[in-house]
């Protein structure tokens, strides 16, 4: 009888441990699936913004795009990018990401700057949105159809060769930068 009692206790303890392992595995699996779902949704949202940018970019016009040295206020003496974004389409744009490229005489990119023209002139922290998405607050300015939005951005790590050509300390033809700018719309949200 003592052996049967020990067998019963061992069987109950083993059943409990196996059930506990199964429940913990199920909880871990559900947590993993939730994490993957959030990651998938984030990746899907990013891809949709890129697709929107490719499709809708024909309705966005950037005029008066130029790099200059700021002359007044907090921007004085700093290299800045300025221009005007115009929404020629029929949808409201809530978020726009633009990459501006400084191109040399041979068409190679010397320097590029990525920014959101709807943010204030001083921009936001250089924290990637992917690593800490909850710190990013969506742009407050909505670009409505037919509207123009002037923008200015500080070029934070602008090469000295470009900054000096902006000040006029040497002729644009003597440096690698040809003075031409090219832009690309990277992502877009409605």
Secondary structure as GFF3:
##gff-version 3
##sequence-region A 1 190
A	DSSP	alpha_helix	2	56	.	.	.	ID=ss1
A	DSSP	three_ten_helix	57	59	.	.	.	ID=ss2
A	DSSP	beta_strand	60	69	.	.	.	ID=ss3
A	DSSP	three_ten_helix	73	75	.	.	.	ID=ss4
A	DSSP	beta_strand	79	87	.	.	.	ID=ss5
A	DSSP	beta_strand	95	104	.	.	.	ID=ss6
A	DSSP	beta_strand	109	115	.	.	.	ID=ss7
A	DSSP	three_ten_helix	133	135	.	.	.	ID=ss8
A	DSSP	beta_strand	148	154	.	.	.	ID=ss9
A	DSSP	alpha_helix	160	167	.	.	.	ID=ss10
A	DSSP	beta_strand	177	189	.	.	.	ID=ss11
###
